[in-house]
Every structure is written in structure tokens, then in C-alpha cells.
Amino acid sequence: MADALPVTLGVYRRASALAAPLAGLIIGRRLKQGKEDPERVAERRGFASVERPPGLLVWIHGASVGEVLAAAELVDRLRALNLRVLLTSGTKTSADIVARRFPPDVIHQFIPYDVPGFVARFLDHWKPGLGLFIESDLWPNLLLSASERRIPLVLINGRMSPRSFPRWQKARVTIGTLLSCFDLCLTQSDIDHERFAALGSPNVITSGNLKLDIKALPADPERFDRLKAATGRRTVFVAASTHPGEEEIIIEAHRHLAAEIPSLLTVIVPRHPQRGPAIAQMVANARLQTALRSRGDLPSADTDIYVADTMGELGLFYRLAPVVFMGGSLVPHGGQNPIEPVKLDAAILHGPHIFNFADLYAELDRTEGALLARDPDEFVTLLRHLLGNPIARNRLAMSAQSVVARLGGAVDKTMAALEPYLLQMRIEQGGVDA
């Protein structure tokens, strides 16, 4: 394959090989930033931290938390077929999610940096019978090396945003070469299907969005009971996965509505928990009372805004609040996934910047399964309406659940598409020490 590579990929492979000595500097900087696990940095160089289990192994790769969670139901199906699963990702938060939410026999490793030697070491150790890449985290050396070893590769839950597609079109030959490494591309929607096909994917099937099939987020019963007792009969509103620029809008909305709803408790769950203290300072600057969950605080009767700056607890807060605002949508981030709160009966409010989940939000809005706030003033108006109108909230939540149920089924379609590859793995099982 190397002789047929476009110039861009040939240069990339040579440059990345020369960059191997710089890995230590990159890892060192990321360790200082808290972005690497100091006990597992060797995995970034392709050194496995555990032995490969005997038998058939399916490798699933997702960039971070969202992609890893999207694979949860698929992982369960594969395990039910007595297949071992290797799950790779690139962030500490996703590794924490795997440790907490996945069965102990699911192996997690950090994906190696995309250096030829590191990738070769990784593939030599794990020898996967099938590789599944979630959405569009495409690393050239990883894909090319796996393809050269004739490891069947399938892109699952493929998504191509309106922002990414024009950029990828400018490098169509390069991207087309990478996409040709996949035997099959399974996309979330017909629009994604068209975009991947236009970029050179040779075999594309629309299978739906795996995130629609996820189970409701879990919640620790004892923690929930403590929160419920602390909030009592207060009116709780949750702003989930917020980004910079949104907290100010939410704080101001609370100031407006607290005069009308004295029992209002606003919970801000930042997308990046490390921003918690800064958000608490914003609340204090607005002369409102705050409490930080990362410090072990529970909301008191005097708390105006509770900053839930922890990981993996959204299931608690979605169960607590009848109305949820999905962050990343009042600023041009692209919006966060609304399916999790929908599955816990919340009414959804969102801003105009939802290009990461454009098709889903469009269907929710069309069927009155969510409400769109185009600006901060409309945000206050719609939030007031939902908090004061339980009938409207219930109607919104029920409509959203109908949309999710109707659009679901991606896991079944994905498993059906993977069946020939899984069968071939079993036929070739003698090639791996079983």
C-alpha cells in the first residue's frame, strides 16, 4: 500500500516516524496538564499494560466519553457472543467511564500516539480479529498499518458534521485513501451516508445512531437520596454540559426567575469539571449563594446555584430535575447529546448551535419534543414556561421519548452488518492461540 499512498500520507508517515523521540516531551507536558494517567503512559507508546486474552478479540476505538458510551450496548452484544472486547480511547475521562460503567472483562487501553513504531507494537500485541472505529477519529498510521495487516476495519456510527465535510473535501484524495481502509462504513443518517460516499468510502450503509439505543444513565441510590433530601420540595433546573459563555446566561436567568419562583435551585454541570471553582466565583460575583459538589457540599436551603463539578453523576441530576438545558448550544460549540435526559423523563431546552446533533434536534423540535431558545431572552421566557407548567413539561418529555424510540434500532442494524465479519473471525480462529 505504501507505494500507492498520496504524497500527503507518505510525508505524514515519514514525519511521524521521525517524531517518535518527541513523544516523551509531549507526554510530559500532558502529564503536567493532568491529561495523562501517570501509571499508564507506556500505553501511549504501544506497550500493553495487560496480557492479551486467548481467543477472539474485537477492538473498538472511540475518541472520548461520548463515543465510548455509544458503544456500550454493542459491547454487551459482542460479549454475549463470547467475544473478548478491547476498548481504546484517548482521554482520562473516558478511561474512568470504562472503569465505572463497563464489565470488568472489557479491556481498556489508551490508544497509542500515531507513530509507526508505537502502532506496530500495539497491533503486534493485541492482534485483533476485527477493528471498529466509532464516528470519525481517523489516525493515518493506525488505519494504514491495520489495513496492511489485513485486519478487517469497520467505521461504525459514522458522522460527518456540516463543518467537517467542506474541510475534508479539500483533502479528498488523502481522506479517500484513509476511508478505503474500511471494509464497511455504517453511518448515523442518510446525510452522513452521502458525505462519506462523496469522500471515497467504498461501501456505505445507513444504520442509525447508536446513542439512541443507550440505556438510561445509572445513579447511586444513596447519593440520590441525599440529594433529594437536601433539595426537598424545591424547583430544580439543571444546565448540563455547559461551556464558557453559557454560565453567565444561566446565572442571569436564575436572577430573573428566582423573584418569581423563590424555591428555584439551578444546578450547573460544566462539561469540564475543572472549571467548577471559576463558575462558583461567577455565581458569587453575581451576589448569589453557591455550593461546589467537588468539595463535598450539598445544596442548602440558601443555595441559589449548585455547581456539580464532578464526573459521572449526570444520572443523579437528570432524575432530580424536570427541565434540562443541554449545553454547548447557546455558544457555537455544536450542542451536546440530549438522549440521556430524554430517557430519564426530562423536558429539553436548547440553544441554536446544535450542529453536532443537527438531525436529532431537528426532529425533536419538529415534533415538539424539545424547545429552541434562540437568544438569552428567549431562554428565560421558555424556562419560565416549562418550570411553571407541568402539563407542557410532560407533553414535551413524552414526545421526545417517542422520537428516540422511533429512531432507535441502530445496535440491531450494526450487529446485522457485522455478522459476516464475526463469522469470518470464527472460521479463522485457528490463527489465534485459543
Disulfide bonds with the S-S distance in Angstrom:
none
